[in-house]
Amino acid sequence: MRVNYKIIQAKDFIKAKPTGQIDLDESKKMLSQLAQMEELIGDHELLLDLREVHSNMDHADLFELILELGRHKEAFRSKIAVIARDDEQFNKAVFLEMCANIDKFTVMAFTDFEKAANWLQSDEGLEDLL
């Protein structure tokens, strides 16, 4: 079965203060707005591309962002692929995987776009939701 997915670039929702620090409130607001727009489109998975993010986001910031996504679970079918650079950023993406399991949706971290897209197209990762 072919699955549609929507790519969201980090620059579309990660916002920074003039100091370079992440503006968590504004980022959550933007992520919420994006999710609400996606709810109108409906039946698809999400692919979050974080490779271009160069910030000092810590685990608490990431946890807040994944909680915000969880508030809008109806905006996507069941899975979110997160593409990250193959450095400390990937470790943070794996942290997102763990946080998402708390909120009962499936997140998987990748460093390769094609693998992420293939995972979104597969049935893998859905068994816990059935």
N, C-alpha and C positions, 0 to 999 in steps of 0.2 A: 504494500500500500504506500503510495506517495504521500508524504507529509509536507505541508508548507511550513516554512519558518521565516521569521522576521529577524533581521540583523539590526541590533542597536549598538551603535558606536559609543564608547565611554564619553566622548566629547559631547554627546547629546544629553548627558545627564550629570556628569561629574563637573561640579562648579568649584572654583577656587576663590578665596579672598585675595585682596591685593597683596597680602603678605606671602601668598603662595600656599598657605594652608588650605585644606579642603573646607569648603563651606557645606557642612553636612546638612544643615536645614534646607538650603537651596537645592542641593543635590537630591535629597529625598523628595522635595517638591517636584523637581523636574522628572524624576523617575516615576512618581505617582501620576503626573500628567501624561507621560508616555504610555504608561500602563492603561490609563483610562482611554486613551485614543485607540490602543490595541484592542480593547474590549469590543469596540465597534466593529473591528475587522473579524474577530472571532477565531476560528478553528486553525490554530497554528502553534508552533513551538517558538521559543526565543533563543537567539544566539547573541550573547553579550560579548563584544570584542573590546577587551581591556588592554590590548597590546600597546596602544599609544599613550596610556596613562603613565605619567611620570610625576607622582606625588608621594607624599609621606602618609598615605592612608594607613591607619593601623587596624588591628583586628576588630576593635570596637566600632570603628567607622564602617567596616565591611559588614559586621553583624547588623548594624542599624539599616544598611542598604538592603540586605537580604530580608530583613523583617518588613521593610517597606514593600518589597516585591511580593512577599507573602500576603500582604493585605490586598493584593490585586491578583490572586491566583486565577481568577476567572478570565484574566486577560490572555492566558495561554492554555494549551491543552494539558500538559503535565511535565514537560521537561524544559530545562534551560541549559544550554551549553555555554560555558565560559571559556573564551580563548585568551590566554595570557602568554606573556614572554616566558622563555625558559630560564628564569632566574628567581629571585625572591618573590616576584609577583605570582609565579605559579604556585608557590606555597600558600600564598594568600587565597588564591582561587580554590585550592583544595580545602582551605578553611571554610570557604563559602559552601562547598559540598556538604560538609558536616553540619553547618548551620541550617541548611535547607532541609536536611533530614528531620530536624526538630519540628519544622513547620509542614511536614508531609508533602513536599514536592521534590522532584528529582533534579539535582544540579550535578553536572560533571565538568571537570576542568580538563582543558586541552591546551596544547601548544601548537597544534596543527589544524588549520581551518578545515581541510578535507575530512579529517577524522571526526571533527566536531559535527560537520554536516551529515556524515554517514551515520553517526550515533543518533542524531535527531530523526533520521529517516527510519531507523531500526525500531524493533519492538523492545529492545534491551532497556532495562530500567523501568519498565511499566508494571512488572509483576507485583510489586508491593502495593500498587494503587488499585489493583483489581479485586 
